[in-house]
Amino acid sequence: MASAAIQTPGGHAGTALATPVGVPVGEKPHHVQTTLNFFKENPDGSEPTPNYAGKPESYNREHDTLPALIHDVSGHELDYSLDKQGFQFYYHESAEKDFLNDEKIQRQYYPETEQLLKDATGASRVFIFDHTIRRGSGTNILRGPVQRVHIDQSYQASKNRVSYHLPDEAPELLKGRYQIINVWRPIRTILKDPLAVADARTVPEEVLVPIKLIYPDREGETFGVKAHPDIKWYYRYGQTPNLVTLIKCFDSKTDGRARRIPIRRLRTLKRRTSLRAKASRFGRWYSIPMTGIRFQFFKLVP
C-alpha cells in the first residue's frame, strides 16, 4: 500500500471522474456466499485492547462471524464511484509487473501511481506515504491479507496523518478538504482471495469502533467494524492487474458523500494453482497464490 496527498486546482471539486475510460466490463457475475469476521465487543463493555505494529499476535481477538453475500460487479463496473459508494474501478496499465523490490517500487511505481490518481480524481498534488504488498495464505508474513472487516484509519487518525507526514503544511491543509484513498492493484489475475469492499451508504456510524494502533514512535488508530445486516459487499471476479480499485479510507467532507468504507479479503474462491507470484520481503523469498499492491494517499483539496 502507498499513501499520498493530492491537491486539486481551485475550480475542481476533487471528485472522481464521472466516466472512467477503458474500464474492462465483465460478463456473467460470480456472486459469493461466504462468512465475514466482525468486531466483537468485550463482555464488560471495556475498550478494545490496542494493536501493535509489527506484532501480529496483538491482532488476535474474539470476533463475530456472520454469513454474507458478496456481489460480483462484473458487467456493472461503471456504476460505482468514490463519492457515492466509496470505491471505484479504474483502468491503468502499469510498466511494473513483478513488484519484487521496494526501492524500485518507490522510484518507478510511486510517480506512476501519482499520475494515475491525478488522472482519476483531477488532483494537482499527490503525497504517497506507504505501500504494502499483500500476500495470500500459506506464508508467515507480517503484512499478509487482513482477515477481519476493518477500516485502515479512524477519523482522528486520518487527520493526524496529515500532521505527521506534512507538519509544516498541515495547519493550512487541514482547513480544506483532504482524503485518504487506497489504490489496490492485483499483481496477477485474482481467482482466489479477492478483495471485498462495502458500500459506504450501508455502513452506519454506530458500527465503527476505534482501536488504537501503537507504532514504535507514535500512536495511530483504526476502525473495527461491528456486524450489521444492512451492510452490502462487492468484489470483481477475475480482477486483472490493469484494473485497479480506488478505495476511500477517509474524506473530511461531511456533506453526505461517502467518507469511508470497510474492506475484507475473501477466502472462498477456488485456487488456481498455476497462478504464482514471488515477492521479496525481510530478505526472504515467498511463493504465493495471490498478490496485490495497495497504495494510500492523501487527497488535499483547498
C-alpha positions, 0 to 999 in steps of 0.5 A: 500500500502507498499513501499520498496527498493530492491537491486539486486546482481551485475550480475542481471539486476533487471528485472522481471522474464521472466516466472512467475510460477503458474500464474492462466490463465483465460478463456473467457475475460470480456472486459469493456466499461466504462468512465475514469476521466482525468486531466483537465487543468485550463482555464488560463493555471495556475498550478494545485492547490496542494493536501493535505494529509489527506484532501480529499476535496483538491482532488476535481477538474474539470476533463475530462471524456472520454469513454474507453475500458478496456481489460480483460487479462484473458487467456493472463496473461503471456504476460505482464511484468514490463519492457515492459508494466509496470505491471505484474501478479504474483502468491503468496499465502499469510498466511494473509487473513483478513488484519484487523490490521496494526501492524500485517500487518507490522510484518507478511505481510511486510517480506512476501511481501519482499520475494515475490518481491525478488522472482519476480524481483531477488532483494537482498534488499527490503525497504517497506515504506507504505501500504494502504488498499483500500476500495470500495464505500459506506464508508467515508474513507480517503484512499478509491479507487482513482477515477481519472487516476493518477500516485502515484509519479512524477519523482522528487518525486520518487527520493526524496523518496529515500532521505527521507526514506534512507538519509544516503544511498541515495547519493550512491543509487541514482547513480544506478538504483532504482524503485518504484513498487506497489504490489496490492493484492485483499483481496477477489475475485474482481467482482466489482471495479477492478483495471485498469492499462495502458500500459506504451508504450501508455502513452506519456510524454506530458500527465503527469502533476505534482501536488504537494502533501503537507504532514504535514512535507514535500512536495511530488508530483504526476502525473495527467494524461491528456486524450489521445486516444492512451492510452490502459487499462487492468484489470483481471476479477475475480482477486483472492487474490493469484494473485497479480499485480506488478505495476511500479510507477517509474524506473530511467532507461531511456533506453526505458523500461517502467518507469511508468504507470497510474492506475484507479479503475473501477466502472462498474462491477456488485456487488456481494453482498455476497462478504464482507470484514471488515477492521479496520481503525481510530478505526472504523469498515467498511463493504465493497464490495471490498478490496485490499492491495497495497504495494510500494517499492523501487527497488535499483539496483547498 
